[in-house]
Amino acid sequence: MICLTPAGLPPADALPILPSGKENPLPLLYPELESLPAPPWVVEGLRATYYATVEGGAVGGGQAGEALIQIDLVALEGKTAVTSTSVYVRGPLGSLRPLTGAGHGSIVPAGLGDFWASPEVLEAAAEGADDRVTIIRGPVEVAGTNYQGIRFEVSHGGVRYSITYDEETGLLLHHRYDILAADGSAVETGIIDFRNTRQLEIPWAGGSSPGWLSPGLTMTYQGQTVYEIPGTVPSPFPVTLTAEVVSAGAKSSLIRWSAGGDGGRLIPVRSAAGVYQLMGFWLPSAALAIDDGGDVDSDPDTGMMITVIQNDQNGVVFEETNGQDYRRLLTYDKATGKLLTSYEEQLTEAMTGTVQKTWLELAV
C-alpha cells in the first residue's frame, strides 16, 4: 500500500502540489512564480510519469510502497494550468492499475506546475545557503539522461524538501520529502524520480467545457459495491457520491467529491477535468462529435488501455483496463457530455479469487 494524496481540499491560497501530493514551498521563496507563463514545452495533453517510493508513516511499520505517478496537463487557461494526477500500483497478478482513492486534481500557476518551474526563476536563483533555503547547482543523471540540475533544500510545515529541476527547461527531475517528528527524525520519506513525458494523442482537438458547468452545481451518484468471493453469497454495500463544481472555466473545471454509504471514499477528494483529458468528469463538446469507437490510448508505462466500446444514442462508453485484473467503464451522455454511470471491477485477492465491483449512476 502507498499513500500519495493530500489530506483534503486545501484552501484557495494553498501552495501548488508536487507529484507526491505534498505542497511545493518554492512560491514562499519566489512569489514571481505565480505570475509567470509556463515554459514553451508545457502544452495541453502532456503527460509526465514519475516513479515513487514511500517508507514509514502512512504505509506503516517501516514497510515500503512503490508506485507510478502520472500527471496530465488537461488545460491551460490564462496564467493557470489544470492538472490531473493518478497513482498506479501493482495488483495481485503483478500488473499496474489505478489506486482507487489516490491522486488529485489541481489548478496551479502556469509558472510553477506539478512537474515544472519557470526557467527564468531557476536561472536567477543564487547558489548558496541562508536560513531559508540551500541552493546547489550541478550535473545530475535521471532516467539515463544527463541534465544540469538546480536543487532546492528547504523545510516548511514540518516537512523537509529536496527538489531538483533541469535548470534549462524547468522540468522537475527529482524530489524527496521527509515528514519530521518533534525531535527532527523522519517518520515518513518519499522519493520521486522523473521517468518520461509523452504527448497524448486524443481523438478530439481541444474544444470547450460544457455549458451546464457552473460553480456550486452539485450532482449525486448512487450505487453499490459488491465483493464477490467464489462459493459465497455476495453482500452489496450502498454507495453515494456527491460531486460539487468548485470552479468552471472555458476549458476546465475543479470538482470536490464527498462520499456516503459503507463503501468508503472511492475516488479522489478533488478531481480536475479539462478538454485534453481521457476518462474525466465530463466530455468536451468536441469529443461528442466523434463518429466511431476503437482504441484511444495505450500507455507504455502502466499498460493501461483506453477504448471507446460504445458510441450511439444511449451514450459514449469508455473502457479502461490493464487486460488482467482491472476494468473501468464510464458512460457519458451523448448530448451534454455529463458522466452518467461508472463501473469499476478489480481483483483484490488472487488466492480466493475475490473481485470488487462498484457501480454508480447519476441520480435524476
GUTI-821293 format. One record per residue: x, y, z of N, C-alpha, C, CB in turn. Coordinates in steps of 0.05 Angstrom, whole numbers, padded with zeros to 5 digits, always signed. Atoms other than C-alpha are relative to their C-alpha. Glycine has a CB too. Layout:
N
XYZXYZXYZXYZ
...
end
This chain:
364
+00017-00024+00000+00000+00000+00000+00017+00025+00000-00019+00000+00024
-00015-00025+00001+00023+00070-00014-00019+00024+00002+00017+00002-00025
+00017-00024-00004-00006+00138+00006+00013+00024-00013-00006+00005+00030
-00010-00024+00014+00006+00195-00043-00023+00018-00008+00017-00009-00025
+00023-00018+00006-00053+00242-00037-00003+00020+00023-00025-00017-00002
+00004-00020-00021-00068+00306+00000-00021-00009+00020-00008+00027-00012
+00019+00008-00020-00107+00300+00065-00028+00010-00006+00009+00011+00027
+00027-00011+00007-00165+00341+00036+00003+00023-00019-00014+00009+00025
+00000-00022+00019-00183+00400-00006+00013+00025+00013-00028+00007-00011
-00013-00022-00012-00134+00457+00010-00015+00026-00005+00028+00003-00009
+00013-00026+00005-00157+00530+00015+00010+00011-00026+00005+00020+00022
-00006-00011+00027-00155+00573-00048+00028+00011-00002-00020+00022-00006
-00027-00012+00001-00089+00605-00028+00022-00020+00008+00001+00023+00019
-00020+00020-00006-00054+00538-00016+00022+00000-00020-00013-00028+00002
-00023+00002+00019+00014+00524-00047-00006-00021-00021+00025-00007+00016
+00002+00021+00020+00019+00485-00112+00009-00027+00010+00016+00008-00025
-00005+00028-00009+00025+00409-00106+00021-00013-00017-00026-00016-00001
-00020+00016+00014+00084+00365-00123-00012-00027-00007+00025-00004+00019
+00012+00026+00008+00074+00296-00155-00007-00018+00024+00020-00015-00017
+00006+00016-00024+00076+00265-00085-00025+00007+00014+00023+00002+00020
+00023-00010-00014+00015+00305-00064+00008+00019+00022-00015-00023+00012
-00009-00019-00020+00057+00348-00017+00003+00028-00013+00028-00009+00011
-00002-00027+00010+00059+00424-00023+00028+00007-00009-00008+00019+00022
-00026-00010+00010+00114+00458-00063+00005+00027+00013-00001+00002-00031
-00005-00025-00014+00145+00512-00019+00013+00022-00016+00017-00006+00024
-00016-00020+00015+00181+00549-00075-00014+00028-00003+00005-00010-00028
+00012-00027+00001+00128+00605-00081+00005+00017+00024-00030-00002-00005
-00006-00015-00024+00145+00625-00010+00027+00014-00003+00001-00018+00025
-00027-00012+00005+00216+00640-00035+00000+00017-00025+00021-00022-00003
+00001-00014+00026+00199+00664-00106-00029+00005-00008+00015-00016-00022
+00028-00005+00006+00129+00694-00108-00006+00005-00030-00010+00024+00016
+00004-00006+00028+00140+00714-00181-00008-00025-00016+00025+00012-00012
+00008+00025+00014+00129+00640-00200-00030-00001-00005+00009-00024+00016
+00029+00001+00002+00055+00652-00191-00011+00018-00022-00013+00006+00026
+00010-00018+00020+00051+00704-00246+00013-00004-00027+00004+00028+00008
-00014+00005+00025+00098+00677-00300-00014-00021-00017+00029-00009+00006
+00011+00020+00018+00078+00637-00361+00014-00027+00003+00001+00009-00029
-00013+00026+00000+00092+00563-00370+00022-00001-00020-00021-00022-00006
-00021+00004+00020+00155+00541-00407-00013-00009-00027+00021-00020+00009
+00012+00006+00027+00143+00532-00483-00006-00029-00004+00018+00009-00021
+00005+00029+00005+00147+00456-00479-00024-00011+00016+00025-00016+00008
+00023+00008-00016+00090+00453-00428-00026+00007-00016+00000+00014+00028
+00023-00004+00017+00029+00443-00472-00023-00019+00008+00007-00006-00030
+00023+00016-00007-00041+00415-00464+00002-00028-00012-00026+00013-00010
-00002+00028+00008-00045+00339-00468+00026-00013+00007-00004-00002-00029
-00025+00012-00008+00025+00329-00440-00003-00017+00025+00021+00022+00005
+00000+00018-00024+00034+00271-00391+00028-00005+00010-00014-00027-00008
-00026+00006-00012+00092+00264-00343-00003-00023+00019+00011+00025+00016
+00001+00024-00017+00108+00198-00308+00024+00000+00018+00000-00025-00018
-00021+00001-00021+00147+00191-00243-00002-00027+00015-00003+00024+00020
-00002+00024-00017+00170+00131-00202+00003+00009+00029+00023-00019-00009
+00000-00008-00028+00157+00137-00127+00003-00023+00019-00026+00015+00006
-00001+00019-00023+00175+00100-00064-00006+00016+00025+00028-00014+00001
+00006-00012-00026+00150+00115+00006+00006-00020+00022-00030+00009+00001
-00007+00017-00023+00176+00087+00072-00010+00014+00025+00030-00005+00001
+00009-00010-00026+00145+00094+00141-00026+00015-00002+00021+00018+00012
+00023-00017-00001+00088+00139+00162-00025-00015-00009+00004+00024-00017
+00026+00010+00008+00025+00125+00123+00000-00029-00009-00011+00017-00023
-00001+00028+00008+00049+00058+00097+00005-00018+00023+00021-00004-00021
+00000+00015-00025+00063+00036+00168+00023-00019+00004-00025-00014+00003
-00018+00021-00008+00114-00005+00204+00026-00001-00015-00013-00026-00003
-00025+00000+00015+00173+00016+00162-00001-00014-00027+00022-00012+00016
+00003+00013+00025+00145-00021+00103+00002+00020-00023-00028-00015-00001
-00004-00018+00023+00159+00007+00034-00023-00004-00020+00027-00005-00014
+00019+00001+00022+00109+00023-00021+00012+00013-00024-00027+00013+00008
-00010-00012+00025+00123+00038-00094-00023+00004-00019+00022-00017-00012
+00022-00007+00018+00081+00068-00148+00011+00015-00024-00022+00016+00014
-00004-00020+00022+00080+00104-00215-00020+00022+00003-00002-00014-00028
+00018-00024-00002+00051+00174-00213+00000+00012-00028+00010+00020+00021
+00003-00013+00026+00024+00204-00277-00016+00026+00003-00013-00018-00021
+00013-00026-00001+00006+00278-00284-00007+00008-00029+00017+00021+00014
+00009-00010+00026-00036+00301-00344-00006+00030+00001-00024-00016-00010
+00007-00028+00002-00039+00374-00364-00025+00001-00018+00024+00017-00013
+00026+00003+00014-00113+00376-00383-00010+00027-00011-00020-00011+00019
+00008-00026+00011-00119+00451-00397+00019+00022+00009-00029+00007+00009
-00014-00025-00007-00081+00517-00398-00020+00023-00004+00026+00004-00018
+00019-00022+00002-00124+00578-00383+00013+00025+00012-00027-00007+00014
-00013-00025-00009-00090+00646-00379+00026-00006+00016-00019+00015+00018
-00024+00004-00017-00039+00645-00322-00002-00025+00018+00004+00024+00017
+00003+00025-00016-00063+00578-00294+00002-00024-00018-00027+00001+00015
-00001+00027+00013-00052+00505-00312-00017-00019+00017+00029-00010-00002
+00018+00019-00013-00102+00450-00296+00012-00028-00004-00029+00002-00010
-00013+00026+00002-00072+00382-00280-00017-00022+00015+00028+00001+00012
+00013+00023-00012-00099+00313-00263+00021-00022+00006-00023-00011-00018
-00021+00019-00008-00055+00264-00224-00012-00026+00008+00016+00011+00024
+00009+00028-00007-00065+00188-00219+00024-00015+00011-00011-00014-00025
-00020+00017-00013-00027+00137-00177-00006-00029-00008+00000+00004+00031
+00002+00028+00008-00014+00066-00202+00017-00018+00017+00007-00003-00030
-00015+00020-00016+00006+00006-00160-00005-00027-00012-00009+00000+00030
+00002+00027+00011+00014-00068-00175-00022-00015+00015+00027-00015+00002
+00021+00016-00011-00046-00113-00164+00009-00028+00006-00024-00001-00019
-00007+00027-00008-00048-00186-00142+00015-00016-00022-00024-00015+00008
-00012+00015+00022-00026-00210-00211+00025+00014-00011-00020-00003-00023
-00025-00013+00007+00032-00161-00216-00003+00023-00020+00019-00019-00011
+00005-00022+00019+00000-00113-00266-00006+00026+00014-00023-00007-00019
+00006-00026-00011-00004-00039-00253-00029+00007-00005+00018+00022-00012
+00027-00009+00003-00072-00008-00242-00004+00025+00018-00020-00022+00008
+00004-00024-00016-00101+00057-00214-00006-00007+00029-00023+00017-00012
+00006+00003-00029-00101+00063-00138-00025+00016+00006+00024+00008+00017
+00025-00013-00005-00173+00079-00122+00002+00017+00025-00023-00020+00003
+00000-00019-00023-00179+00140-00077+00026+00016+00002-00003-00016+00025
-00024-00016+00000-00109+00166-00092+00000+00020-00024+00025-00018-00002
-00001-00020+00021-00088+00222-00139-00015+00025+00008-00011-00012-00026
+00014-00026-00006-00117+00292-00143+00000+00017-00025+00014+00015+00023
+00000-00020+00021-00134+00349-00188+00009+00027+00010-00028+00002-00013
-00011-00026-00009-00102+00418-00185-00003+00022-00021+00030-00003+00007
-00003-00024+00016-00106+00488-00213+00023+00015+00011-00027+00017+00000
-00025-00010-00010-00036+00515-00208+00010+00024-00017+00022-00022+00000
-00011-00021+00016+00003+00576-00231+00015-00011-00024+00019+00018+00016
-00013+00010+00024+00028+00567-00303+00031+00000+00004-00008+00016-00024
-00029-00001-00004+00098+00586-00279+00011-00020+00020+00007+00027+00010
-00009+00021-00019+00101+00531-00226-00022-00022+00001+00005+00011+00028
+00019+00021+00001+00063+00468-00245+00009-00024+00017-00004-00009-00028
-00006+00025-00015+00063+00398-00215+00027-00011-00007-00022-00020-00004
-00025+00013+00008+00124+00378-00256+00018+00020-00016-00006-00024-00017
-00018-00020+00013+00156+00443-00280+00001+00025+00017-00010+00006-00029
-00002-00026-00011+00180+00511-00258+00012+00019-00021+00019+00000+00026
-00009-00020+00020+00196+00575-00297+00031+00000-00001-00011+00027+00006
-00029-00001+00002+00268+00571-00323+00011+00028+00006+00009-00008-00028
-00008-00028-00006+00271+00647-00315+00007+00003+00030-00022+00019-00008
-00005-00001-00029+00267+00639-00239+00023-00017+00007-00025-00008+00016
-00022+00018-00007+00314+00580-00237+00027+00012-00008-00004-00027-00015
-00025-00013+00009+00367+00618-00276+00009+00022+00019-00004+00011-00029
-00006-00023-00017+00363+00677-00229+00006-00008+00029-00022+00020-00001
-00004+00009-00027+00366+00636-00165+00030-00001+00007-00014-00027+00005
-00028-00001-00007+00432+00648-00129+00008-00025+00016+00006+00025+00017
-00010+00024-00014+00471+00586-00108+00011+00008+00027+00022-00014-00017
-00010-00005-00027+00488+00583-00034-00021-00008+00021+00006+00030+00003
+00017+00007-00022+00453+00577+00033-00005+00023+00018+00012-00024+00016
+00007-00019-00021+00416+00621+00083-00019-00014+00019-00013+00026-00012
+00017+00012-00020+00366+00610+00139-00026-00010-00012-00005+00019+00022
+00024+00010+00013+00311+00595+00088+00004-00023-00019-00013+00023-00015
-00003+00019+00022+00340+00553+00032+00029-00005-00006-00016+00008-00025
-00027+00007+00011+00402+00517+00006-00004-00006-00029+00013-00024+00015
+00003+00004+00029+00411+00520-00070+00027-00010-00010-00008+00027-00014
-00024+00013+00010+00461+00474-00105-00004-00005-00030+00006-00026+00015
+00000+00005+00029+00476+00471-00180+00020-00022-00006+00005+00025-00016
-00020+00021+00008+00510+00412-00214-00013-00020-00019+00011-00013+00024
+00011+00020+00018+00503+00355-00263-00015-00022+00015+00023-00013-00016
+00016+00021-00012+00451+00302-00249-00010-00019-00022-00024+00012+00016
+00010+00019+00019+00431+00238-00285-00027-00012+00010+00021-00023-00005
+00026+00010-00007+00358+00217-00285-00011-00015-00024-00020+00023+00009
+00012+00016+00021+00326+00161-00326+00019-00003-00024-00027+00011-00009
-00020+00004+00021+00391+00153-00366+00008+00024-00015-00010-00020-00018
-00006-00025+00014+00395+00226-00387+00015+00018+00019-00025+00013-00011
-00015-00020-00016+00445+00278-00362-00012+00027-00002+00029+00000-00009
+00011-00027-00002+00420+00346-00340+00018+00017+00016-00029+00000+00012
-00012-00020-00018+00448+00409-00309-00022+00007+00020+00011+00025-00015
+00021-00003-00019+00407+00409-00246+00003+00023+00019-00003-00025+00016
-00001-00019-00022+00389+00460-00193-00018-00011+00022-00010+00029-00009
+00014+00013-00022+00369+00433-00125-00006+00020+00022+00017-00023+00012
+00009-00017-00023+00329+00469-00071-00005-00017+00024-00026+00016-00008
+00004+00014-00025+00333+00444+00000-00013+00020+00020+00027-00012+00011
+00015-00019-00016+00281+00476+00045-00018-00016+00019-00016+00020-00017
+00019+00012-00019+00238+00459+00106-00025+00019+00002+00013-00004+00028
+00025-00016-00002+00165+00481+00111-00022-00018+00013-00009+00010-00028
+00023+00014-00012+00107+00459+00156+00006-00027+00010-00022-00002-00021
-00007+00026-00011+00143+00402+00189+00010-00020-00021-00023-00012+00014
-00009+00017+00022+00168+00374+00122+00026+00011-00010-00021-00003-00022
-00026-00008+00013+00240+00375+00095-00001-00009-00029+00024-00013+00016
+00002+00005+00028+00243+00380+00020+00028+00001-00014-00018+00020-00014
-00021-00003+00019+00296+00368-00033-00012-00002-00028+00023-00022+00004
+00014-00002+00026+00271+00390-00102+00020+00007-00021-00023+00020+00001
-00020-00004+00021+00314+00385-00165-00014+00004-00027+00020-00023-00002
+00010-00006+00027+00297+00417-00233+00023+00000-00020-00015+00027+00000
-00019-00006+00022+00332+00418-00300+00000+00030-00004-00009-00015-00027
+00000-00029+00000+00355+00490-00300-00005+00012-00028+00027+00010+00010
+00004-00010+00027+00350+00496-00376-00030+00001-00007+00015-00016-00020
+00028+00002+00009+00278+00473-00386-00020+00004+00023-00005-00027-00012
+00019-00002-00022+00248+00476-00316-00014-00026+00007-00020+00020-00005
+00012+00026-00006+00229+00402-00316+00008-00010+00028+00009-00021-00021
-00005+00012-00026+00222+00371-00247+00013-00027-00003-00026-00002+00017
-00015+00025+00004+00274+00315-00244-00003-00018+00024+00029+00006-00005
-00001+00017-00024+00271+00291-00172-00010+00017+00024+00029-00010+00006
+00004-00013-00026+00242+00308-00105-00003-00021+00022-00025+00018-00002
+00002+00017-00024+00246+00279-00036-00013+00016+00022+00029-00011+00009
+00011-00014-00023+00206+00296+00025+00004-00018+00024-00030+00007-00004
-00002+00014-00026+00216+00276+00098-00019+00014+00019+00029+00000+00011
+00017-00010-00021+00159+00286+00147+00014-00004+00027-00029-00014-00001
-00017+00000-00023+00193+00304+00212-00016-00003+00026+00017+00025+00001
+00011+00001-00027+00178+00285+00284+00010+00024+00016+00008-00027+00014
-00008-00023-00017+00187+00334+00341+00030+00001+00005-00014-00001+00026
-00029+00000-00005+00259+00311+00351+00016+00003-00026+00007-00027+00013
-00014-00004+00026+00276+00323+00277+00004-00025-00016+00025+00013+00006
-00003+00025+00015+00276+00250+00256-00023-00003-00020+00001-00025+00019
+00020+00004+00022+00239+00228+00193-00018-00023+00007+00014-00005-00027
+00020+00021-00005+00175+00189+00205-00012-00011-00026-00022+00010+00018
+00009+00009+00026+00158+00184+00131+00018+00013-00021-00030+00007-00006
-00018-00010+00021+00203+00191+00070-00011-00009-00027+00029-00010+00004
+00009+00006+00027+00181+00195-00002+00022+00010-00020-00026+00014-00007
-00020-00007+00021+00228+00195-00063-00014-00004-00027+00025-00019+00003
+00014+00000+00026+00200+00212-00131+00020+00009-00022-00024+00020+00001
-00018-00004+00022+00241+00208-00195-00014+00001-00027+00022-00022-00001
+00011-00003+00027+00224+00231-00266+00006-00025-00016+00011+00025-00013
-00004+00022+00019+00215+00176-00317-00001+00009-00029-00021-00023+00005
+00003-00010+00028+00189+00208-00381-00024+00018-00003-00002-00024-00020
+00024-00014+00008+00139+00253-00415-00009-00010-00027+00004+00031+00000
+00010+00006+00027+00095+00239-00475-00026+00017-00005-00006-00030-00003
+00023-00016+00008+00041+00276-00513-00023-00020-00006+00006+00017-00025
+00023+00017+00005-00027+00243-00510-00013+00007-00028-00021+00003+00022
+00013-00004+00026-00059+00233-00579-00030-00004+00004+00012-00020-00022
+00029+00001-00006-00131+00249-00561-00016+00004-00026-00008+00021+00021
+00014-00001+00025-00181+00237-00618-00013+00027-00006-00021-00021-00001
+00012-00026+00005-00214+00305-00609+00021+00022+00005-00025+00004+00018
-00020-00022-00002-00177+00371-00615-00012+00022+00017+00007+00011-00028
+00007-00022-00018-00190+00414-00554-00029+00002+00004+00010+00025-00010
+00029-00005-00005-00260+00443-00554-00003+00017+00024-00015-00027+00003
+00007-00017-00023-00293+00475-00495-00015-00017+00021-00016+00024-00008
+00015+00014-00021-00324+00454-00429-00030+00003-00004+00008+00011+00028
+00029-00001+00005-00399+00440-00427-00012+00025+00013-00013-00025+00012
+00013-00024-00009-00446+00499-00417-00014-00004+00027-00019+00009-00020
+00014+00004-00025-00481+00466-00358+00018+00002+00025-00014-00027+00000
-00018-00002-00023-00419+00471-00314-00002+00028+00012+00029-00006-00008
+00000-00026-00013-00424+00526-00262+00008-00005+00030-00027+00014-00002
-00008+00004-00028-00392+00536-00193-00025-00003+00019+00017+00024+00009
+00022+00005-00018-00437+00509-00138-00019-00022-00008-00015+00024+00005
+00016+00022+00010-00471+00457-00182+00007-00026+00014+00002-00003-00030
-00005+00026-00013-00478+00390-00146-00015-00022-00016-00009+00000+00029
+00011+00023+00013-00491+00322-00177+00005-00024+00018+00013-00004-00028
-00002+00023-00018-00505+00258-00138+00000-00026-00015-00023+00001+00021
-00002+00026+00012-00485+00188-00158-00006-00021+00021+00028-00005-00013
+00008+00021-00019-00516+00127-00124+00005-00027-00013-00029+00003+00008
-00005+00027+00010-00499+00054-00129+00008-00018+00023+00021-00001-00021
-00008+00020-00020-00465-00003-00092+00027-00012-00007-00021-00022+00002
-00024+00015+00002-00401-00040-00080-00005-00029+00009+00023+00012+00017
+00003+00029-00006-00400-00117-00081+00027-00013+00000-00020-00013-00020
-00024+00017+00000-00344-00164-00061-00009-00028-00006+00015+00001+00028
+00008+00027+00009-00353-00229-00099+00022-00020+00006-00007+00000-00030
-00018+00021-00008-00319-00288-00067-00011-00027-00009+00006+00000+00031
+00010+00026+00010-00326-00356-00103-00010-00017+00023+00021-00014-00016
+00011+00018-00021-00371-00402-00062-00016+00014+00021+00021-00015+00012
+00015-00015-00021-00404-00347-00021-00021+00018-00014+00019+00017+00017
+00021-00017+00010-00465-00303-00029+00009+00029+00003-00027-00004+00015
-00010-00028-00002-00444-00231-00046-00019+00018+00016+00004+00011-00028
+00015-00020-00016-00466-00175+00001+00006+00028-00010+00006-00003+00030
-00005-00027+00011-00475-00107-00032+00000+00021+00023-00021+00008-00021
-00001-00023-00018-00457-00042+00005-00009+00024-00015+00028+00003+00013
+00009-00024+00015-00494+00022-00015+00022+00021+00000-00026+00011+00012
-00019-00022+00003-00451+00079-00040-00014+00024-00012+00024-00009-00018
+00009-00026+00011-00468+00152-00052+00023+00019-00002-00023+00012+00018
-00021-00020+00004-00421+00203-00081-00013+00026-00010+00021-00010-00021
+00010-00026+00008-00435+00277-00088+00023+00016-00012-00013+00016+00023
-00020-00016+00014-00396+00320-00138-00009+00029+00000+00004-00010-00029
+00006-00028+00000-00394+00395-00127+00020+00015-00018+00001+00012+00028
-00017-00016+00017-00366+00441-00181+00011+00023+00015-00016+00010-00026
-00013-00021-00015-00315+00485-00146+00006+00024-00018+00026-00010+00014
-00006-00021+00019-00293+00524-00207-00006-00011-00028+00029+00010+00002
+00006+00007+00028-00312+00524-00281+00011+00021-00019-00030-00005-00004
-00011-00018+00019-00272+00555-00337-00009-00007-00028+00030+00001+00001
+00007+00006+00028-00277+00556-00413+00009-00027-00009+00012+00021-00017
-00011+00025+00008-00235+00493-00417+00004-00020+00022+00026+00004-00014
-00006+00018-00022-00234+00461-00348-00019+00004+00023+00029+00005+00010
+00015-00003-00025-00266+00450-00280+00014-00014+00022-00029-00011-00004
-00010+00014-00023-00248+00430-00210-00024-00010+00016+00018+00019+00018
+00023+00013-00012-00293+00382-00173+00008-00009+00029-00010-00024-00016
-00004+00010-00027-00299+00368-00098-00020-00023+00004-00004+00022+00022
+00017+00024-00004-00325+00298-00080-00004-00005+00029+00013-00024-00014
+00005+00010-00027-00358+00274-00017-00014-00027-00002-00017+00020+00017
+00010+00028+00002-00376+00201-00003-00018-00006+00023+00023-00019-00002
+00017+00010-00021-00430+00167+00036-00004-00030-00004-00028+00014+00000
+00003+00029+00001-00451+00095+00049+00022-00014+00013-00003-00009-00029
-00020+00017-00014-00409+00037+00073+00024-00006-00018-00013-00026+00008
-00022+00006+00018-00362+00036+00013+00025+00016+00004-00009+00003-00028
-00024-00016-00005-00315+00089+00039+00005+00019-00023+00024-00017+00005
-00007-00019+00022-00281+00141-00005+00010-00016-00024+00022+00020+00010
-00006+00016+00024-00277+00114-00075+00017+00014-00020-00025-00009-00013
-00015-00015+00020-00245+00169-00115+00013+00024+00014-00019+00010-00023
-00014-00022-00014-00201+00230-00100-00020+00020+00012+00019+00014-00019
+00016-00021-00012-00229+00283-00054-00004+00023-00020+00013+00011+00026
+00001-00022+00019-00214+00332-00110+00009-00010-00027+00017+00025+00009
-00009+00008+00027-00210+00320-00185-00003+00024-00019-00017-00024-00010
+00001-00020+00020-00198+00363-00245-00008-00012-00027+00028+00015-00003
+00007+00009+00027-00227+00357-00315+00007+00022-00020-00030-00008-00001
-00007-00019+00020-00206+00391-00379-00004-00011-00028+00029+00009+00003
+00005+00007+00027-00211+00390-00454+00020-00020-00011-00001+00024-00018
-00020+00019+00009-00147+00349-00462+00003-00023+00020+00027+00014-00005
+00000+00021-00021-00167+00292-00416-00015-00024-00010-00012+00010+00026
+00014+00025+00004-00188+00219-00421-00011-00009+00027+00019-00021-00012
+00012+00011-00024-00236+00188-00371-00004+00021+00022+00017-00023+00011
+00005-00021-00019-00254+00254-00337-00029+00001+00009+00008+00026-00012
+00026-00003-00012-00316+00280-00302-00021+00008-00022+00000+00022+00021
+00018-00006+00022-00345+00305-00368+00016-00002-00026-00011+00029+00003
-00012-00001+00026-00332+00302-00443-00002+00028-00012-00013-00021-00019
+00002-00027+00013-00315+00367-00480-00018-00002-00025+00028+00010-00008
+00019-00001+00023-00361+00389-00536+00012-00013-00025-00007+00028-00006
-00013+00012+00024-00310+00367-00589-00001-00030+00001+00029+00010-00002
+00000+00029-00003-00310+00296-00562-00027-00012-00007+00008-00009+00028
+00027+00010+00006-00385+00289-00571-00005-00004-00030-00021+00018+00012
+00004+00001+00029-00377+00296-00646+00015-00024-00013+00010+00025-00013
-00015+00023+00012-00332+00234-00655-00020-00020-00011+00019-00013+00021
+00019+00017+00014-00364+00185-00703+00003-00029+00007+00004+00003-00029
-00003+00029-00004-00335+00118-00684+00016-00005+00026+00015-00013-00024
-00014+00009-00024-00302+00079-00628+00028-00009-00006-00015-00021+00014
-00027+00011+00005-00239+00038-00624+00020+00009+00021+00009+00006-00027
-00021-00006-00019-00173+00046-00589+00005+00030+00001+00026-00015-00008
-00005-00028-00004-00159+00114-00559+00028+00004+00010-00020+00011+00021
-00027-00004-00011-00095+00106-00518+00010-00026+00013+00000+00023+00021
-00013+00022-00014-00046+00053-00494+00025+00011+00012+00007-00024-00020
-00022-00012-00014+00002+00076-00441+00023-00020+00003-00009+00010+00028
-00023+00019-00001+00072+00044-00447+00011-00004+00028+00022+00010-00018
-00011+00002-00027+00089+00056-00373-00018-00017+00018+00004+00027+00011
+00018+00014-00018+00027+00030-00338-00013-00025-00013-00022+00018+00010
+00013+00021+00013+00000-00017-00391-00030+00004-00002+00005-00026+00014
+00029-00005+00001-00069+00015-00385-00009+00007-00028-00008+00023+00020
+00011-00004+00027-00111+00014-00449-00028+00013+00002-00001-00026-00016
+00025-00013+00000-00169+00061-00463-00013-00003-00028+00003+00030+00007
+00014+00005+00025-00221+00044-00516-00029+00010+00002+00000-00031-00006
+00029-00006+00002-00289+00071-00538-00014-00025-00009-00005+00024-00020
+00013+00026+00006-00332+00008-00536-00029+00004-00009+00001-00018+00024
+00027-00006+00009-00399+00042-00550-00003+00030-00006-00021-00008+00022
+00004-00028+00008-00420+00106-00585-00026+00002-00016+00024+00012-00016
+00026-00001+00014-00494+00113-00601-00019+00018+00016-00012-00029-00003
+00019-00018-00013-00558+00147-00577-00001-00005+00030-00027-00003-00012
+00000+00007-00029-00550+00112-00509+00024+00012+00015-00001-00030+00003
-00023-00012-00014-00484+00146-00495+00027-00008-00013+00000-00006+00028
-00027+00006+00007-00409+00144-00505+00013-00015+00023+00017+00025-00009
-00011+00017-00021-00376+00088-00465+00030-00004-00004-00015-00027+00002
-00029+00004+00001-00301+00088-00450+00007-00024+00019+00015+00025+00009
-00010+00021-00016-00266+00026-00424+00029+00005+00006-00004-00028-00013
-00028-00001-00008-00200+00029-00385+00007-00026+00014+00005+00025+00019
-00007+00026-00011-00165-00036-00370+00030-00006-00003-00016-00023-00013
-00027+00010+00003-00098-00069-00358+00001-00027-00013+00015+00000+00027
+00002+00025+00014-00123-00132-00392+00003-00024+00018+00020-00002-00021
-00003+00022-00018-00115-00174-00329-00018+00001+00024+00029-00001+00010
+00015+00001-00025-00145-00154-00263-00013+00027+00007+00018-00007+00022
+00013-00026-00005-00174-00084-00271-00015+00009-00025+00021+00022+00008
+00016-00009+00022-00230-00055-00314-00018+00022+00011-00017-00023-00013
+00018-00022-00007-00268+00011-00311-00015+00010-00025+00016+00024+00013
+00017-00010+00021-00326+00035-00354-00013+00026+00008-00022-00021-00008
+00013-00025-00005-00350+00107-00358-00019+00006-00023+00020+00023+00004
+00020-00006+00021-00414+00126-00396-00007+00029+00002-00025-00018+00004
+00006-00028+00002-00426+00197-00419-00025+00005-00017+00024+00016-00011
+00023-00008+00016-00489+00230-00444+00009+00011-00027-00017+00020+00015
-00009-00008+00027-00484+00239-00519-00006+00029-00006-00014-00018-00020
+00007-00027+00007-00517+00307-00519+00014+00021+00017-00030+00004+00003
-00010-00020-00019-00488+00341-00457+00029-00005+00009-00017+00002+00024
-00026+00007-00010-00423+00305-00441+00001-00007+00029+00019+00023-00005
+00001+00007-00028-00446+00290-00370+00008-00029+00005-00028+00006+00012
-00006+00027-00009-00418+00229-00335-00026-00012+00011+00023-00001+00021
+00025+00012-00008-00479+00183-00328+00004-00024+00019-00015-00009-00024
-00004+00023-00017-00452+00118-00299+00030-00006+00001-00015-00025-00012
-00027+00009-00004-00387+00089-00272-00001-00028+00010+00016+00019+00019
-00003+00028-00009-00368+00016-00264+00029-00007+00002-00015-00020-00020
-00028+00008-00005-00303-00009-00234+00001-00029+00010+00014+00019+00019
-00003+00028-00007-00282-00082-00228+00030-00006+00004-00013-00019-00020
-00028+00007-00004-00217-00106-00197+00003-00024+00018+00015+00024+00012
-00007+00022-00016-00187-00169-00169+00014+00010+00025+00018-00021-00015
-00012-00010-00024-00170-00157-00096+00017-00021+00014-00021+00010+00019
-00016+00021-00012-00142-00225-00076+00001-00024-00019-00012-00009+00028
-00003+00021+00020-00114-00277-00123-00006-00027+00011+00028+00001-00012
+00004+00027-00011-00116-00337-00076-00029-00008+00002+00014-00001+00027
+00028+00006-00003-00190-00332-00062-00017+00007-00025-00012+00013+00024
+00015-00009+00024-00209-00300-00129-00020+00022+00007-00014-00023-00012
+00018-00021-00008-00243-00242-00093+00001+00023-00020+00006+00010+00029
+00002-00022+00019-00268-00189-00141-00018+00022+00013-00012-00009-00027
+00016-00023-00010-00292-00119-00120-00012+00014-00024+00018+00019+00016
+00014-00013+00022-00345-00088-00165-00015+00024+00012-00019-00019-00014
+00014-00024-00009-00371-00017-00156-00015+00013-00024+00019+00021+00013
+00017-00012+00022-00428+00012-00198-00013+00025+00011-00021-00021-00010
+00012-00026-00008-00453+00084-00194-00016+00012-00024+00021+00019+00010
+00017-00013+00020-00508+00121-00232-00008+00028+00009-00024-00017-00007
+00008-00027-00006-00525+00195-00236-00030+00000+00008+00005+00018-00024
+00028-00001-00010-00588+00207-00195-00014+00023-00014-00001+00004+00031
+00016-00021+00013-00643+00246-00230-00024+00008+00017-00011-00010-00027
end
